[in-house]
Each structure stands twice: as structure tokens, then as C-alpha cells.
């Protein structure tokens, strides 16, 4: 990973470019004011394994199969079966 020093004033003018360099080229940016480093910008650590997102919880569905004769496009109940359920509004 390479390192690049940028004065704060220059960073303010070209922040998007500096952040893209950090993200895409894995450049460590040192922000400098009056010859002193005041902050570092470094690439974020990429998570491994579960990230706690909905996609992790649900998965991709790879490897799952439906019962023979079933389809995700078919309704779960027929129109006649809906009449058998008690009304929830009572």
C-alpha cells in the first residue's frame, strides 16, 4: 500500500478524488496541516463471513429445492380454502 500526503486545503478541493484513490488503489492518505499529520484515510477492512445483512440471513437460495409438483408461482391456498380461515377482525 502506498502512502500519499495531502494538505488539508487541497483535500477539501479534491476530496472525491482522494477517497477514490483510497478505495480503488488502496492508497493511505495522510492529511497534513502546517507540516504535521492530523489525520489518516485508509481503506476499510472488508468483512469476512457474515456481515449481518438480510442477504446473509436469507442466503442465496442455492441448493434449496421445492417439493415435487410445487412452484413458487402457484398460490399457497385456493380461493375456496380462504373461506375456511376465521376472520382476524373479530
PDB file of N, CA, C and O in Angstrom, chain B, residues numbered from 101:
ATOM      1  N   UNK B 101       0.845  -1.166   0.000  1.00  0.00           N
ATOM      2  CA  UNK B 101       0.000   0.000   0.000  1.00  0.00           C
ATOM      3  C   UNK B 101       0.894   1.233   0.000  1.00  0.00           C
ATOM      4  O   UNK B 101       1.801   1.364   0.822  1.00  0.00           O
ATOM      5  N   UNK B 102       0.622   2.117  -0.922  1.00  0.00           N
ATOM      6  CA  UNK B 102       1.421   3.337  -0.994  1.00  0.00           C
ATOM      7  C   UNK B 102       0.820   4.416  -0.087  1.00  0.00           C
ATOM      8  O   UNK B 102      -0.345   4.345   0.303  1.00  0.00           O
ATOM      9  N   UNK B 103       1.634   5.401   0.230  1.00  0.00           N
ATOM     10  CA  UNK B 103       1.220   6.495   1.107  1.00  0.00           C
ATOM     11  C   UNK B 103       1.337   7.807   0.354  1.00  0.00           C
ATOM     12  O   UNK B 103       2.270   8.014  -0.422  1.00  0.00           O
ATOM     13  N   UNK B 104       0.378   8.688   0.593  1.00  0.00           N
ATOM     14  CA  UNK B 104       0.376   9.982  -0.078  1.00  0.00           C
ATOM     15  C   UNK B 104      -0.012  11.052   0.937  1.00  0.00           C
ATOM     16  O   UNK B 104      -0.999  10.902   1.658  1.00  0.00           O
ATOM     17  N   UNK B 105       0.765  12.132   0.990  1.00  0.00           N
ATOM     18  CA  UNK B 105       0.442  13.253   1.877  1.00  0.00           C
ATOM     19  C   UNK B 105      -0.292  14.324   1.079  1.00  0.00           C
ATOM     20  O   UNK B 105       0.105  14.683  -0.030  1.00  0.00           O
ATOM     21  N   UNK B 106      -1.378  14.827   1.673  1.00  0.00           N
ATOM     22  CA  UNK B 106      -2.171  15.863   1.018  1.00  0.00           C
ATOM     23  C   UNK B 106      -2.451  16.968   2.039  1.00  0.00           C
ATOM     24  O   UNK B 106      -2.933  16.686   3.136  1.00  0.00           O
ATOM     25  N   UNK B 107      -2.155  18.213   1.694  1.00  0.00           N
ATOM     26  CA  UNK B 107      -2.538  19.322   2.577  1.00  0.00           C
ATOM     27  C   UNK B 107      -4.066  19.368   2.713  1.00  0.00           C
ATOM     28  O   UNK B 107      -4.789  19.044   1.771  1.00  0.00           O
ATOM     29  N   UNK B 108      -4.540  19.767   3.876  1.00  0.00           N
ATOM     30  CA  UNK B 108      -5.978  19.791   4.151  1.00  0.00           C
ATOM     31  C   UNK B 108      -6.723  20.653   3.132  1.00  0.00           C
ATOM     32  O   UNK B 108      -7.791  20.260   2.662  1.00  0.00           O
ATOM     33  N   UNK B 109      -6.186  21.808   2.789  1.00  0.00           N
ATOM     34  CA  UNK B 109      -6.853  22.692   1.829  1.00  0.00           C
ATOM     35  C   UNK B 109      -7.022  22.003   0.475  1.00  0.00           C
ATOM     36  O   UNK B 109      -8.072  22.119  -0.157  1.00  0.00           O
ATOM     37  N   UNK B 110      -5.992  21.291   0.034  1.00  0.00           N
ATOM     38  CA  UNK B 110      -6.074  20.567  -1.232  1.00  0.00           C
ATOM     39  C   UNK B 110      -7.080  19.424  -1.130  1.00  0.00           C
ATOM     40  O   UNK B 110      -7.827  19.158  -2.071  1.00  0.00           O
ATOM     41  N   UNK B 111      -7.093  18.751   0.023  1.00  0.00           N
ATOM     42  CA  UNK B 111      -8.053  17.665   0.222  1.00  0.00           C
ATOM     43  C   UNK B 111      -9.485  18.187   0.119  1.00  0.00           C
ATOM     44  O   UNK B 111     -10.345  17.539  -0.477  1.00  0.00           O
ATOM     45  N   UNK B 112      -9.733  19.349   0.697  1.00  0.00           N
ATOM     46  CA  UNK B 112     -11.077  19.924   0.646  1.00  0.00           C
ATOM     47  C   UNK B 112     -11.520  20.177  -0.795  1.00  0.00           C
ATOM     48  O   UNK B 112     -12.698  20.027  -1.120  1.00  0.00           O
ATOM     49  N   UNK B 113     -10.588  20.557  -1.645  1.00  0.00           N
ATOM     50  CA  UNK B 113     -10.915  20.829  -3.049  1.00  0.00           C
ATOM     51  C   UNK B 113     -11.082  19.549  -3.862  1.00  0.00           C
ATOM     52  O   UNK B 113     -11.849  19.524  -4.825  1.00  0.00           O
ATOM     53  N   UNK B 114     -10.368  18.479  -3.482  1.00  0.00           N
ATOM     54  CA  UNK B 114     -10.343  17.249  -4.284  1.00  0.00           C
ATOM     55  C   UNK B 114     -10.666  16.016  -3.434  1.00  0.00           C
ATOM     56  O   UNK B 114     -10.058  14.961  -3.612  1.00  0.00           O
ATOM     57  N   UNK B 115     -11.610  16.152  -2.523  1.00  0.00           N
ATOM     58  CA  UNK B 115     -11.931  15.059  -1.600  1.00  0.00           C
ATOM     59  C   UNK B 115     -12.394  13.804  -2.330  1.00  0.00           C
ATOM     60  O   UNK B 115     -11.997  12.699  -1.960  1.00  0.00           O
ATOM     61  N   UNK B 116     -13.219  13.951  -3.352  1.00  0.00           N
ATOM     62  CA  UNK B 116     -13.736  12.791  -4.076  1.00  0.00           C
ATOM     63  C   UNK B 116     -12.591  12.014  -4.718  1.00  0.00           C
ATOM     64  O   UNK B 116     -12.563  10.786  -4.650  1.00  0.00           O
ATOM     65  N   UNK B 117     -11.653  12.716  -5.336  1.00  0.00           N
ATOM     66  CA  UNK B 117     -10.517  12.051  -5.974  1.00  0.00           C
ATOM     67  C   UNK B 117      -9.663  11.314  -4.941  1.00  0.00           C
ATOM     68  O   UNK B 117      -9.222  10.190  -5.179  1.00  0.00           O
ATOM     69  N   UNK B 118      -9.434  11.954  -3.800  1.00  0.00           N
ATOM     70  CA  UNK B 118      -8.619  11.320  -2.758  1.00  0.00           C
ATOM     71  C   UNK B 118      -9.306  10.074  -2.215  1.00  0.00           C
ATOM     72  O   UNK B 118      -8.654   9.053  -2.001  1.00  0.00           O
ATOM     73  N   UNK B 119     -10.620  10.147  -1.988  1.00  0.00           N
ATOM     74  CA  UNK B 119     -11.347   8.995  -1.481  1.00  0.00           C
ATOM     75  C   UNK B 119     -11.398   7.856  -2.490  1.00  0.00           C
ATOM     76  O   UNK B 119     -11.348   6.686  -2.111  1.00  0.00           O
ATOM     77  N   UNK B 120     -11.497   8.191  -3.769  1.00  0.00           N
ATOM     78  CA  UNK B 120     -11.466   7.153  -4.801  1.00  0.00           C
ATOM     79  C   UNK B 120     -10.104   6.478  -4.860  1.00  0.00           C
ATOM     80  O   UNK B 120     -10.023   5.270  -5.086  1.00  0.00           O
ATOM     81  N   UNK B 121      -9.042   7.235  -4.662  1.00  0.00           N
ATOM     82  CA  UNK B 121      -7.698   6.649  -4.632  1.00  0.00           C
ATOM     83  C   UNK B 121      -7.558   5.692  -3.453  1.00  0.00           C
ATOM     84  O   UNK B 121      -6.958   4.625  -3.581  1.00  0.00           O
ATOM     85  N   UNK B 122      -8.110   6.077  -2.311  1.00  0.00           N
ATOM     86  CA  UNK B 122      -8.065   5.207  -1.133  1.00  0.00           C
ATOM     87  C   UNK B 122      -8.838   3.924  -1.413  1.00  0.00           C
ATOM     88  O   UNK B 122      -8.355   2.826  -1.137  1.00  0.00           O
ATOM     89  N   UNK B 123     -10.033   4.069  -1.959  1.00  0.00           N
ATOM     90  CA  UNK B 123     -10.897   2.913  -2.192  1.00  0.00           C
ATOM     91  C   UNK B 123     -10.389   2.003  -3.306  1.00  0.00           C
ATOM     92  O   UNK B 123     -10.304   0.789  -3.123  1.00  0.00           O
ATOM     93  N   UNK B 124     -10.055   2.571  -4.443  1.00  0.00           N
ATOM     94  CA  UNK B 124      -9.719   1.769  -5.623  1.00  0.00           C
ATOM     95  C   UNK B 124      -8.257   1.332  -5.681  1.00  0.00           C
ATOM     96  O   UNK B 124      -7.956   0.225  -6.127  1.00  0.00           O
ATOM     97  N   UNK B 125      -7.352   2.196  -5.233  1.00  0.00           N
ATOM     98  CA  UNK B 125      -5.921   1.910  -5.370  1.00  0.00           C
ATOM     99  C   UNK B 125      -5.261   1.539  -4.047  1.00  0.00           C
ATOM    100  O   UNK B 125      -4.049   1.334  -3.988  1.00  0.00           O
ATOM    101  N   UNK B 126      -6.067   1.453  -2.979  1.00  0.00           N
ATOM    102  CA  UNK B 126      -5.555   1.110  -1.651  1.00  0.00           C
ATOM    103  C   UNK B 126      -4.387   2.015  -1.250  1.00  0.00           C
ATOM    104  O   UNK B 126      -3.324   1.548  -0.840  1.00  0.00           O
ATOM    105  N   UNK B 127      -4.620   3.317  -1.384  1.00  0.00           N
ATOM    106  CA  UNK B 127      -3.626   4.325  -1.024  1.00  0.00           C
ATOM    107  C   UNK B 127      -3.933   4.821   0.390  1.00  0.00           C
ATOM    108  O   UNK B 127      -5.087   5.106   0.708  1.00  0.00           O
ATOM    109  N   UNK B 128      -2.921   4.923   1.227  1.00  0.00           N
ATOM    110  CA  UNK B 128      -3.070   5.538   2.549  1.00  0.00           C
ATOM    111  C   UNK B 128      -2.817   7.031   2.383  1.00  0.00           C
ATOM    112  O   UNK B 128      -1.753   7.433   1.911  1.00  0.00           O
ATOM    113  N   UNK B 129      -3.787   7.854   2.768  1.00  0.00           N
ATOM    114  CA  UNK B 129      -3.661   9.303   2.630  1.00  0.00           C
ATOM    115  C   UNK B 129      -3.408   9.896   4.013  1.00  0.00           C
ATOM    116  O   UNK B 129      -4.139   9.619   4.964  1.00  0.00           O
ATOM    117  N   UNK B 130      -2.377  10.702   4.109  1.00  0.00           N
ATOM    118  CA  UNK B 130      -2.074  11.445   5.331  1.00  0.00           C
ATOM    119  C   UNK B 130      -2.466  12.898   5.089  1.00  0.00           C
ATOM    120  O   UNK B 130      -1.936  13.549   4.188  1.00  0.00           O
ATOM    121  N   UNK B 131      -3.399  13.403   5.897  1.00  0.00           N
ATOM    122  CA  UNK B 131      -3.801  14.798   5.773  1.00  0.00           C
ATOM    123  C   UNK B 131      -2.855  15.643   6.617  1.00  0.00           C
ATOM    124  O   UNK B 131      -2.633  15.370   7.797  1.00  0.00           O
ATOM    125  N   UNK B 132      -2.299  16.681   5.982  1.00  0.00           N
ATOM    126  CA  UNK B 132      -1.257  17.479   6.602  1.00  0.00           C
ATOM    127  C   UNK B 132      -1.702  18.927   6.741  1.00  0.00           C
ATOM    128  O   UNK B 132      -2.242  19.519   5.807  1.00  0.00           O
ATOM    129  N   UNK B 133      -1.463  19.499   7.950  1.00  0.00           N
ATOM    130  CA  UNK B 133      -1.695  20.924   8.182  1.00  0.00           C
ATOM    131  C   UNK B 133      -0.473  21.472   8.905  1.00  0.00           C
ATOM    132  O   UNK B 133      -0.071  20.937   9.938  1.00  0.00           O
ATOM    133  N   UNK B 134       0.114  22.529   8.374  1.00  0.00           N
ATOM    134  CA  UNK B 134       1.301  23.166   8.954  1.00  0.00           C
ATOM    135  C   UNK B 134       2.440  22.169   9.171  1.00  0.00           C
ATOM    136  O   UNK B 134       3.177  22.237  10.154  1.00  0.00           O
ATOM    137  N   UNK B 135       2.560  21.237   8.215  1.00  0.00           N
ATOM    138  CA  UNK B 135       3.660  20.276   8.280  1.00  0.00           C
ATOM    139  C   UNK B 135       3.440  19.102   9.221  1.00  0.00           C
ATOM    140  O   UNK B 135       4.321  18.253   9.358  1.00  0.00           O
ATOM    141  N   UNK B 136       2.293  19.036   9.868  1.00  0.00           N
ATOM    142  CA  UNK B 136       2.003  17.952  10.807  1.00  0.00           C
ATOM    143  C   UNK B 136       0.843  17.105  10.285  1.00  0.00           C
ATOM    144  O   UNK B 136      -0.143  17.634   9.770  1.00  0.00           O
ATOM    145  N   UNK B 137       0.970  15.812  10.421  1.00  0.00           N
ATOM    146  CA  UNK B 137      -0.113  14.911  10.027  1.00  0.00           C
ATOM    147  C   UNK B 137      -1.227  15.033  11.061  1.00  0.00           C
ATOM    148  O   UNK B 137      -1.005  14.857  12.258  1.00  0.00           O
ATOM    149  N   UNK B 138      -2.427  15.336  10.578  1.00  0.00           N
ATOM    150  CA  UNK B 138      -3.555  15.489  11.501  1.00  0.00           C
ATOM    151  C   UNK B 138      -4.577  14.357  11.372  1.00  0.00           C
ATOM    152  O   UNK B 138      -5.404  14.165  12.263  1.00  0.00           O
ATOM    153  N   UNK B 139      -4.523  13.607  10.263  1.00  0.00           N
ATOM    154  CA  UNK B 139      -5.482  12.514  10.086  1.00  0.00           C
ATOM    155  C   UNK B 139      -4.966  11.551   9.024  1.00  0.00           C
ATOM    156  O   UNK B 139      -4.140  11.899   8.181  1.00  0.00           O
ATOM    157  N   UNK B 140      -5.483  10.333   9.097  1.00  0.00           N
ATOM    158  CA  UNK B 140      -5.177   9.300   8.105  1.00  0.00           C
ATOM    159  C   UNK B 140      -6.473   8.846   7.458  1.00  0.00           C
ATOM    160  O   UNK B 140      -7.504   8.731   8.120  1.00  0.00           O
ATOM    161  N   UNK B 141      -6.411   8.590   6.169  1.00  0.00           N
ATOM    162  CA  UNK B 141      -7.502   7.947   5.444  1.00  0.00           C
ATOM    163  C   UNK B 141      -6.952   6.632   4.922  1.00  0.00           C
ATOM    164  O   UNK B 141      -5.980   6.607   4.167  1.00  0.00           O
ATOM    165  N   UNK B 142      -7.580   5.545   5.329  1.00  0.00           N
ATOM    166  CA  UNK B 142      -7.111   4.242   4.871  1.00  0.00           C
ATOM    167  C   UNK B 142      -8.303   3.429   4.383  1.00  0.00           C
ATOM    168  O   UNK B 142      -9.438   3.695   4.777  1.00  0.00           O
ATOM    169  N   UNK B 143      -8.051   2.433   3.525  1.00  0.00           N
ATOM    170  CA  UNK B 143      -9.149   1.596   3.047  1.00  0.00           C
ATOM    171  C   UNK B 143      -9.811   0.860   4.217  1.00  0.00           C
ATOM    172  O   UNK B 143      -9.138   0.439   5.158  1.00  0.00           O
ATOM    173  N   UNK B 144     -11.116   0.715   4.144  1.00  0.00           N
ATOM    174  CA  UNK B 144     -11.857  -0.007   5.182  1.00  0.00           C
ATOM    175  C   UNK B 144     -11.537  -1.488   5.091  1.00  0.00           C
ATOM    176  O   UNK B 144     -11.313  -2.029   4.007  1.00  0.00           O
ATOM    177  N   UNK B 145     -11.520  -2.124   6.233  1.00  0.00           N
ATOM    178  CA  UNK B 145     -11.307  -3.565   6.277  1.00  0.00           C
ATOM    179  C   UNK B 145     -12.565  -4.237   5.753  1.00  0.00           C
ATOM    180  O   UNK B 145     -13.670  -3.940   6.207  1.00  0.00           O
ATOM    181  N   UNK B 146     -12.398  -5.134   4.805  1.00  0.00           N
ATOM    182  CA  UNK B 146     -13.532  -5.823   4.226  1.00  0.00           C
ATOM    183  C   UNK B 146     -13.935  -6.979   5.140  1.00  0.00           C
ATOM    184  O   UNK B 146     -13.091  -7.792   5.516  1.00  0.00           O
ATOM    185  N   UNK B 147     -15.225  -7.059   5.504  1.00  0.00           N
ATOM    186  CA  UNK B 147     -15.662  -8.120   6.405  1.00  0.00           C
ATOM    187  C   UNK B 147     -15.569  -9.485   5.745  1.00  0.00           C
ATOM    188  O   UNK B 147     -15.759  -9.628   4.537  1.00  0.00           O
ATOM    189  N   UNK B 148     -15.278 -10.470   6.555  1.00  0.00           N
ATOM    190  CA  UNK B 148     -15.285 -11.843   6.069  1.00  0.00           C
ATOM    191  C   UNK B 148     -16.403 -12.576   6.782  1.00  0.00           C
ATOM    192  O   UNK B 148     -16.688 -12.301   7.947  1.00  0.00           O
ATOM    193  N   UNK B 149     -17.027 -13.493   6.098  1.00  0.00           N
ATOM    194  CA  UNK B 149     -18.110 -14.245   6.716  1.00  0.00           C
ATOM    195  C   UNK B 149     -19.381 -13.429   6.763  1.00  0.00           C
ATOM    196  O   UNK B 149     -19.644 -12.621   5.872  1.00  0.00           O
ATOM    197  N   UNK B 150     -20.170 -13.639   7.802  1.00  0.00           N
ATOM    198  CA  UNK B 150     -21.462 -12.994   7.945  1.00  0.00           C
ATOM    199  C   UNK B 150     -21.288 -11.500   8.242  1.00  0.00           C
ATOM    200  O   UNK B 150     -20.504 -11.113   9.109  1.00  0.00           O
ATOM    201  N   UNK B 151     -22.032 -10.677   7.508  1.00  0.00           N
ATOM    202  CA  UNK B 151     -21.983  -9.235   7.727  1.00  0.00           C
ATOM    203  C   UNK B 151     -23.221  -8.735   8.446  1.00  0.00           C
ATOM    204  O   UNK B 151     -23.344  -7.538   8.708  1.00  0.00           O
ATOM    205  N   UNK B 152     -24.152  -9.644   8.772  1.00  0.00           N
ATOM    206  CA  UNK B 152     -25.366  -9.256   9.463  1.00  0.00           C
ATOM    207  C   UNK B 152     -26.409  -8.637   8.563  1.00  0.00           C
ATOM    208  O   UNK B 152     -27.355  -8.020   9.052  1.00  0.00           O
ATOM    209  N   UNK B 153     -26.261  -8.786   7.267  1.00  0.00           N
ATOM    210  CA  UNK B 153     -27.231  -8.215   6.341  1.00  0.00           C
ATOM    211  C   UNK B 153     -28.366  -9.194   6.093  1.00  0.00           C
ATOM    212  O   UNK B 153     -28.267 -10.374   6.432  1.00  0.00           O
ATOM    213  N   UNK B 154     -29.431  -8.704   5.509  1.00  0.00           N
ATOM    214  CA  UNK B 154     -30.561  -9.545   5.160  1.00  0.00           C
ATOM    215  C   UNK B 154     -30.136 -10.651   4.204  1.00  0.00           C
ATOM    216  O   UNK B 154     -30.625 -11.776   4.299  1.00  0.00           O
ATOM    217  N   UNK B 155     -29.231 -10.338   3.284  1.00  0.00           N
ATOM    218  CA  UNK B 155     -28.760 -11.345   2.336  1.00  0.00           C
ATOM    219  C   UNK B 155     -28.055 -12.492   3.058  1.00  0.00           C
ATOM    220  O   UNK B 155     -28.206 -13.650   2.669  1.00  0.00           O
ATOM    221  N   UNK B 156     -27.289 -12.185   4.101  1.00  0.00           N
ATOM    222  CA  UNK B 156     -26.636 -13.245   4.874  1.00  0.00           C
ATOM    223  C   UNK B 156     -27.666 -14.101   5.591  1.00  0.00           C
ATOM    224  O   UNK B 156     -27.519 -15.320   5.668  1.00  0.00           O
ATOM    225  N   UNK B 157     -28.707 -13.469   6.114  1.00  0.00           N
ATOM    226  CA  UNK B 157     -29.723 -14.191   6.851  1.00  0.00           C
ATOM    227  C   UNK B 157     -30.526 -15.110   5.933  1.00  0.00           C
ATOM    228  O   UNK B 157     -30.791 -16.265   6.269  1.00  0.00           O
ATOM    229  N   UNK B 158     -30.910 -14.579   4.766  1.00  0.00           N
ATOM    230  CA  UNK B 158     -31.735 -15.354   3.845  1.00  0.00           C
ATOM    231  C   UNK B 158     -30.903 -16.291   2.980  1.00  0.00           C
ATOM    232  O   UNK B 158     -31.369 -17.364   2.596  1.00  0.00           O
ATOM    233  N   UNK B 159     -29.704 -15.899   2.682  1.00  0.00           N
ATOM    234  CA  UNK B 159     -28.892 -16.697   1.772  1.00  0.00           C
ATOM    235  C   UNK B 159     -29.287 -16.446   0.332  1.00  0.00           C
ATOM    236  O   UNK B 159     -30.125 -15.593   0.041  1.00  0.00           O
ATOM    237  N   UNK B 160     -28.683 -17.186  -0.551  1.00  0.00           N
ATOM    238  CA  UNK B 160     -28.948 -17.008  -1.969  1.00  0.00           C
ATOM    239  C   UNK B 160     -29.985 -17.970  -2.503  1.00  0.00           C
ATOM    240  O   UNK B 160     -30.490 -17.795  -3.612  1.00  0.00           O
ATOM    241  N   UNK B 161     -30.307 -18.991  -1.714  1.00  0.00           N
ATOM    242  CA  UNK B 161     -31.260 -19.990  -2.180  1.00  0.00           C
ATOM    243  C   UNK B 161     -30.601 -21.107  -2.969  1.00  0.00           C
ATOM    244  O   UNK B 161     -31.279 -22.030  -3.420  1.00  0.00           O
ATOM    245  N   UNK B 162     -29.303 -21.036  -3.139  1.00  0.00           N
ATOM    246  CA  UNK B 162     -28.593 -22.078  -3.883  1.00  0.00           C
ATOM    247  C   UNK B 162     -28.657 -23.379  -3.081  1.00  0.00           C
ATOM    248  O   UNK B 162     -28.377 -23.397  -1.882  1.00  0.00           O
ATOM    249  N   UNK B 163     -29.020 -24.439  -3.743  1.00  0.00           N
ATOM    250  CA  UNK B 163     -29.070 -25.739  -3.086  1.00  0.00           C
ATOM    251  C   UNK B 163     -30.415 -26.083  -2.493  1.00  0.00           C
ATOM    252  O   UNK B 163     -30.610 -27.215  -2.049  1.00  0.00           O
ATOM    253  N   UNK B 164     -31.356 -25.146  -2.467  1.00  0.00           N
ATOM    254  CA  UNK B 164     -32.688 -25.421  -1.941  1.00  0.00           C
ATOM    255  C   UNK B 164     -33.585 -25.880  -3.074  1.00  0.00           C
ATOM    256  O   UNK B 164     -33.501 -25.371  -4.192  1.00  0.00           O
ATOM    257  N   UNK B 165     -34.438 -26.838  -2.782  1.00  0.00           N
ATOM    258  CA  UNK B 165     -35.386 -27.318  -3.788  1.00  0.00           C
ATOM    259  C   UNK B 165     -36.787 -27.333  -3.193  1.00  0.00           C
ATOM    260  O   UNK B 165     -36.956 -27.392  -1.975  1.00  0.00           O
ATOM    261  N   UNK B 166     -37.773 -27.279  -4.054  1.00  0.00           N
ATOM    262  CA  UNK B 166     -39.171 -27.353  -3.637  1.00  0.00           C
ATOM    263  C   UNK B 166     -39.632 -28.799  -3.712  1.00  0.00           C
ATOM    264  O   UNK B 166     -39.009 -29.628  -4.374  1.00  0.00           O
ATOM    265  N   UNK B 167     -40.718 -29.088  -3.034  1.00  0.00           N
ATOM    266  CA  UNK B 167     -41.304 -30.427  -3.098  1.00  0.00           C
ATOM    267  C   UNK B 167     -41.744 -30.701  -4.529  1.00  0.00           C
ATOM    268  O   UNK B 167     -42.063 -29.770  -5.269  1.00  0.00           O
ATOM    269  N   UNK B 168     -41.764 -31.965  -4.922  1.00  0.00           N
ATOM    270  CA  UNK B 168     -42.194 -32.305  -6.295  1.00  0.00           C
ATOM    271  C   UNK B 168     -43.591 -31.752  -6.584  1.00  0.00           C
ATOM    272  O   UNK B 168     -44.507 -31.889  -5.773  1.00  0.00           O
ATOM    273  N   UNK B 169     -43.736 -31.135  -7.735  1.00  0.00           N
ATOM    274  CA  UNK B 169     -45.014 -30.587  -8.157  1.00  0.00           C
ATOM    275  C   UNK B 169     -45.303 -29.199  -7.620  1.00  0.00           C
ATOM    276  O   UNK B 169     -46.347 -28.634  -7.948  1.00  0.00           O
ATOM    277  N   UNK B 170     -44.436 -28.629  -6.817  1.00  0.00           N
ATOM    278  CA  UNK B 170     -44.653 -27.299  -6.249  1.00  0.00           C
ATOM    279  C   UNK B 170     -43.909 -26.248  -7.067  1.00  0.00           C
ATOM    280  O   UNK B 170     -42.904 -26.544  -7.713  1.00  0.00           O
ATOM    281  N   UNK B 171     -44.414 -25.025  -7.028  1.00  0.00           N
ATOM    282  CA  UNK B 171     -43.802 -23.915  -7.742  1.00  0.00           C
ATOM    283  C   UNK B 171     -43.966 -22.651  -6.912  1.00  0.00           C
ATOM    284  O   UNK B 171     -44.975 -22.484  -6.227  1.00  0.00           O
ATOM    285  N   UNK B 172     -42.994 -21.773  -6.966  1.00  0.00           N
ATOM    286  CA  UNK B 172     -43.109 -20.507  -6.259  1.00  0.00           C
ATOM    287  C   UNK B 172     -44.141 -19.587  -6.903  1.00  0.00           C
ATOM    288  O   UNK B 172     -44.562 -18.602  -6.296  1.00  0.00           O
ATOM    289  N   UNK B 173     -44.547 -19.902  -8.123  1.00  0.00           N
ATOM    290  CA  UNK B 173     -45.538 -19.087  -8.821  1.00  0.00           C
ATOM    291  C   UNK B 173     -46.964 -19.474  -8.459  1.00  0.00           C
ATOM    292  O   UNK B 173     -47.887 -18.699  -8.709  1.00  0.00           O
ATOM    293  N   UNK B 174     -47.170 -20.654  -7.877  1.00  0.00           N
ATOM    294  CA  UNK B 174     -48.509 -21.113  -7.518  1.00  0.00           C
ATOM    295  C   UNK B 174     -48.946 -20.489  -6.199  1.00  0.00           C
ATOM    296  O   UNK B 174     -48.116 -20.260  -5.320  1.00  0.00           O
ATOM    297  N   UNK B 175     -50.259 -20.207  -6.048  1.00  0.00           N
ATOM    298  CA  UNK B 175     -50.738 -19.680  -4.770  1.00  0.00           C
ATOM    299  C   UNK B 175     -50.649 -20.751  -3.682  1.00  0.00           C
ATOM    300  O   UNK B 175     -50.716 -21.946  -3.967  1.00  0.00           O
ATOM    301  N   UNK B 176     -50.497 -20.309  -2.444  1.00  0.00           N
ATOM    302  CA  UNK B 176     -50.402 -21.244  -1.333  1.00  0.00           C
ATOM    303  C   UNK B 176     -51.747 -21.886  -1.054  1.00  0.00           C
ATOM    304  O   UNK B 176     -51.811 -23.078  -0.755  1.00  0.00           O
ATOM    305  N   UNK B 177     -52.820 -21.117  -1.146  1.00  0.00           N
ATOM    306  CA  UNK B 177     -54.164 -21.616  -0.889  1.00  0.00           C
ATOM    307  C   UNK B 177     -55.039 -21.365  -2.107  1.00  0.00           C
ATOM    308  O   UNK B 177     -54.820 -20.406  -2.847  1.00  0.00           O
ATOM    309  N   UNK B 178     -56.028 -22.224  -2.316  1.00  0.00           N
ATOM    310  CA  UNK B 178     -57.007 -21.961  -3.362  1.00  0.00           C
ATOM    311  C   UNK B 178     -58.034 -20.962  -2.825  1.00  0.00           C
ATOM    312  O   UNK B 178     -58.103 -20.726  -1.619  1.00  0.00           O
ATOM    313  N   UNK B 179     -58.814 -20.387  -3.706  1.00  0.00           N
ATOM    314  CA  UNK B 179     -59.815 -19.400  -3.296  1.00  0.00           C
ATOM    315  C   UNK B 179     -60.823 -20.015  -2.337  1.00  0.00           C
ATOM    316  O   UNK B 179     -61.274 -19.335  -1.415  1.00  0.00           O
ATOM    317  N   UNK B 180     -61.188 -21.275  -2.523  1.00  0.00           N
ATOM    318  CA  UNK B 180     -62.144 -21.946  -1.635  1.00  0.00           C
ATOM    319  C   UNK B 180     -61.573 -22.115  -0.232  1.00  0.00           C
ATOM    320  O   UNK B 180     -62.310 -22.011   0.749  1.00  0.00           O
ATOM    321  N   UNK B 181     -60.279 -22.373  -0.121  1.00  0.00           N
ATOM    322  CA  UNK B 181     -59.666 -22.584   1.185  1.00  0.00           C
ATOM    323  C   UNK B 181     -59.626 -21.313   2.022  1.00  0.00           C
ATOM    324  O   UNK B 181     -59.577 -21.391   3.250  1.00  0.00           O
ATOM    325  N   UNK B 182     -59.648 -20.147   1.390  1.00  0.00           N
ATOM    326  CA  UNK B 182     -59.627 -18.892   2.141  1.00  0.00           C
ATOM    327  C   UNK B 182     -60.877 -18.755   2.992  1.00  0.00           C
ATOM    328  O   UNK B 182     -60.833 -18.131   4.052  1.00  0.00           O
ATOM    329  N   UNK B 183     -61.988 -19.324   2.553  1.00  0.00           N
ATOM    330  CA  UNK B 183     -63.233 -19.225   3.295  1.00  0.00           C
ATOM    331  C   UNK B 183     -63.165 -19.994   4.614  1.00  0.00           C
ATOM    332  O   UNK B 183     -63.917 -19.677   5.535  1.00  0.00           O
ATOM    333  N   UNK B 184     -62.288 -20.993   4.734  1.00  0.00           N
ATOM    334  CA  UNK B 184     -62.181 -21.826   5.927  1.00  0.00           C
ATOM    335  C   UNK B 184     -61.458 -21.138   7.083  1.00  0.00           C
ATOM    336  O   UNK B 184     -61.562 -21.591   8.222  1.00  0.00           O
ATOM    337  N   UNK B 185     -60.725 -20.054   6.814  1.00  0.00           N
ATOM    338  CA  UNK B 185     -59.956 -19.390   7.859  1.00  0.00           C
ATOM    339  C   UNK B 185     -60.865 -18.447   8.658  1.00  0.00           C
ATOM    340  O   UNK B 185     -61.713 -17.760   8.088  1.00  0.00           O
ATOM    341  N   UNK B 186     -60.679 -18.422   9.979  1.00  0.00           N
ATOM    342  CA  UNK B 186     -61.505 -17.473  10.754  1.00  0.00           C
ATOM    343  C   UNK B 186     -61.072 -16.041  10.448  1.00  0.00           C
ATOM    344  O   UNK B 186     -59.911 -15.775  10.136  1.00  0.00           O
ATOM    345  N   UNK B 187     -62.022 -15.142  10.544  1.00  0.00           N
ATOM    346  CA  UNK B 187     -61.720 -13.742  10.286  1.00  0.00           C
ATOM    347  C   UNK B 187     -60.899 -13.183  11.427  1.00  0.00           C
ATOM    348  O   UNK B 187     -61.210 -13.413  12.595  1.00  0.00           O
ATOM    349  N   UNK B 188     -59.861 -12.456  11.095  1.00  0.00           N
ATOM    350  CA  UNK B 188     -58.987 -11.900  12.122  1.00  0.00           C
ATOM    351  C   UNK B 188     -59.536 -10.610  12.704  1.00  0.00           C
ATOM    352  O   UNK B 188     -59.026 -10.121  13.712  1.00  0.00           O
ATOM    353  N   UNK B 189     -60.581 -10.046  12.077  1.00  0.00           N
ATOM    354  CA  UNK B 189     -61.091  -8.752  12.547  1.00  0.00           C
ATOM    355  C   UNK B 189     -62.055  -8.884  13.716  1.00  0.00           C
ATOM    356  O   UNK B 189     -62.433  -7.872  14.305  1.00  0.00           O
ATOM    357  N   UNK B 190     -62.465 -10.103  14.072  1.00  0.00           N
ATOM    358  CA  UNK B 190     -63.413 -10.286  15.184  1.00  0.00           C
ATOM    359  C   UNK B 190     -62.718 -10.279  16.501  1.00  0.00           C
ATOM    360  O   UNK B 190     -63.362 -10.421  17.540  1.00  0.00           O
TER     361      UNK B 190
END
